[in-house]
Amino acid sequence: MKRSAEIADLEGRIGVRFDRPELLREALTHPSMSSPTRSDNQRLEFLGDRVLGLVMAEALLERDPKAAEGALAPRYNALVRKETCADVAREFGIGDALKLGRSERLSGGRRKMALLGDAMEAVIAAIYIDQGFEAAKTCILRLWGERIASVEEDARDAKTALQEWAQARGLPPPAYVETARSGPDHQPVFTIEARLETGQSASATAGSKRQAEQGAAQSLLAEVEAKA
């Protein structure tokens, strides 16, 4: 496959020159652009998720040889979750190179967390297939950079932490209720309220339901822990 200027530019940003640039093109192709002659990135995303997981697990074990599984697991989850993958993708301009169908382009697909996260994982798989595990590992560690060094020791997501707080006190899991939605269809903004059976609640607003739920849980957790 002839290397396009767009592919060459992205290779420069991520620091990898492909022997088979068609793999990178496939990693950047959303299902909305797939065809009998153009494969999408779903299979690569499946593989890349596993490669990323192995690299991060190994990196965390090496950084803290004495850490227990209970301490490592939340750090691992913070590093491999879709939001983190999307953040890395944004940092290196992967969204600009995505191949999207018209409807996805018009709906702001280049900014969507899920699409960016999937593409980042697919790019990892493309590197792995093209150049092997060590090359993929080197690239991942470089792209994730300080995220690995700075991941908090208690990196449990707020929803999990709040649920554990409730269970420890014999309460049912918190409820999450969408109380408002605004903005255009392609870029909605959600307001979510986290509620405990005790009547305590807190709200947060974000560009995705997941982020709003996490924000609401974080606020409510801080409130209940302050009163403990």
C-alpha positions in Angstrom: 0.0 0.0 0.0 1.2 3.5 -0.9 1.9 5.5 2.3 -0.4 8.6 2.3 0.8 11.9 3.8 -1.9 11.5 6.5 -0.5 8.1 7.5 3.1 9.4 7.4 2.1 12.3 9.6 0.5 10.1 12.2 3.4 7.7 12.2 5.6 10.6 13.0 3.4 11.6 16.0 3.3 8.2 17.5 6.9 7.4 16.7 6.4 4.2 14.6 7.0 3.7 10.9 5.0 0.7 9.7 6.3 -1.9 7.3 2.7 -2.5 6.4 0.9 1.0 6.5 -2.3 -0.7 5.5 -2.6 -2.0 9.1 -2.6 1.6 10.4 -5.2 2.5 7.9 -7.4 -0.4 9.1 -6.9 0.7 12.7 -8.2 4.1 11.8 -11.3 2.9 9.9 -14.5 3.1 11.9 -17.2 0.5 11.0 -19.3 3.3 9.4 -16.6 3.3 6.6 -16.1 -0.4 6.2 -16.8 -2.2 2.9 -16.0 -5.5 1.2 -12.6 -4.0 0.3 -12.0 -2.0 3.4 -11.9 -3.7 6.9 -12.9 -1.7 10.0 -10.9 -1.6 13.2 -13.1 -3.7 15.5 -11.0 -6.9 15.3 -7.8 -4.8 15.9 -9.5 -3.1 18.8 -10.2 -6.4 20.4 -6.5 -7.5 20.2 -5.1 -4.1 21.1 -7.1 -4.1 24.4 -5.3 -7.3 25.4 -1.9 -6.1 24.4 -2.4 -2.8 26.3 -3.5 -4.8 29.3 -0.4 -7.0 29.3 1.9 -4.1 29.0 0.3 -2.2 31.8 0.1 -5.1 34.1 3.8 -5.8 33.6 4.7 -2.1 34.0 2.8 -1.8 37.3 4.4 -5.0 38.7 7.9 -3.7 37.8 7.2 -0.3 39.4 6.0 -1.7 42.7 7.3 -5.2 43.3 5.7 -5.3 46.8 2.2 -4.1 45.9 -0.7 -6.4 46.6 -3.2 -7.3 43.9 -5.8 -5.1 45.7 -3.5 -2.1 45.2 -2.5 -2.9 41.7 -6.0 -3.6 40.3 -7.3 0.0 40.6 -4.2 1.5 39.1 -4.4 -1.0 36.2 -8.1 -0.1 35.6 -7.3 3.6 35.6 -4.6 3.1 32.9 -6.5 0.8 30.5 -10.0 2.2 30.7 -11.5 3.7 27.6 -11.4 7.3 28.9 -7.6 7.0 29.3 -7.2 5.5 25.8 -9.2 8.3 24.4 -7.1 10.9 26.2 -4.0 9.5 24.7 -5.6 9.4 21.3 -6.5 13.1 21.6 -3.0 14.0 22.7 -1.5 12.5 19.6 -4.1 13.6 17.1 -5.5 10.2 16.3 -9.0 11.6 15.9 -7.9 13.8 13.0 -6.9 10.7 11.1 -10.0 8.6 11.7 -11.9 7.3 8.7 -15.6 7.9 9.4 -18.8 7.7 7.6 -20.8 10.8 6.9 -23.2 10.4 9.8 -20.4 9.9 12.3 -18.5 12.9 10.9 -21.5 15.1 11.2 -22.2 13.9 14.8 -18.8 14.8 16.0 -17.3 11.3 15.8 -13.7 12.6 15.9 -14.3 13.9 19.4 -16.3 10.9 20.8 -14.6 9.1 23.7 -15.7 5.6 22.6 -14.5 6.0 19.0 -11.1 7.5 20.1 -10.6 4.8 22.7 -11.3 2.0 20.2 -9.0 3.6 17.6 -6.2 3.9 20.1 -6.5 0.2 21.0 -6.6 -0.7 17.3 -3.5 1.3 16.6 -1.7 -0.7 19.4 -2.8 -3.9 17.8 -1.6 -2.7 14.4 1.9 -2.0 15.8 1.9 -5.4 17.5 1.1 -7.3 14.3 3.4 -5.2 12.2 6.5 -5.1 14.5 5.9 -7.4 17.4 5.3 -7.2 21.1 8.5 -5.3 22.1 7.8 -2.5 19.6 4.2 -2.3 20.8 5.3 -2.2 24.4 7.9 0.5 23.8 5.3 2.6 22.0 2.6 2.2 24.7 5.0 3.1 27.5 6.1 6.2 25.5 2.5 7.3 24.7 1.2 6.8 28.2 4.3 8.5 29.6 3.7 10.1 33.0 0.3 8.6 33.4 2.0 5.4 34.5 4.2 7.1 37.0 1.5 9.3 38.4 -1.4 6.9 38.6 -2.8 7.2 42.1 -2.4 4.4 44.5 -6.0 4.5 45.2 -7.3 4.7 41.7 -10.6 3.0 42.2 -13.3 4.8 40.2 -15.6 6.8 42.3 -18.7 4.7 41.6 -17.0 1.6 42.9 -15.7 3.4 45.9 -19.2 4.8 46.7 -20.8 1.4 46.3 -18.2 -0.2 48.6 -18.9 2.6 51.2 -22.7 1.8 51.0 -22.2 -2.0 51.2 -20.0 -1.6 54.3 -22.9 0.1 56.0 -25.6 -2.4 54.9 -27.0 0.0 52.3 -28.1 -1.0 48.8 -26.0 0.3 45.9 -26.4 4.0 45.0 -28.9 4.9 42.3 -28.0 7.2 39.4 -30.7 9.3 37.8 -30.5 11.5 34.8 -32.0 14.8 35.9 -31.2 16.9 32.8 -29.9 16.8 29.3 -28.9 19.7 27.1 -26.9 20.6 24.1 -27.2 19.3 20.5 -27.8 15.7 19.7 -24.2 15.2 18.4 -22.7 16.7 21.6 -25.1 16.2 24.5 -24.4 17.3 28.1 -25.8 15.2 30.9 -26.6 16.0 34.5 -26.7 12.9 36.7 -27.7 12.7 40.4 -26.2 10.0 42.6 -28.6 9.0 45.5 -28.2 6.9 48.6 -31.1 5.2 50.4 -30.3 7.6 53.3 -31.5 10.5 51.2 -28.1 11.9 50.6 -27.4 12.9 47.0 -25.0 14.9 44.8 -25.1 15.9 41.1 -22.6 16.4 38.3 -22.7 17.5 34.7 -20.5 16.1 31.9 -20.3 15.3 28.2 -21.1 11.6 28.8 -23.3 9.8 31.2 -20.4 7.8 32.5 -18.4 10.9 33.3 -21.4 12.6 34.9 -22.1 9.5 37.0 -18.4 9.4 38.1 -18.5 13.0 39.0 -21.7 12.7 41.0 -20.3 9.6 42.8 -17.1 11.5 43.6 -19.0 14.5 45.0 -21.3 12.3 47.1 -18.4 10.2 48.4 -16.6 13.3 49.5 -19.7 14.5 51.3 -20.4 11.3 53.2 -16.8 10.7 54.1 -16.5 14.3 55.4 -19.4 13.5 57.8 -18.0 10.2 58.9 
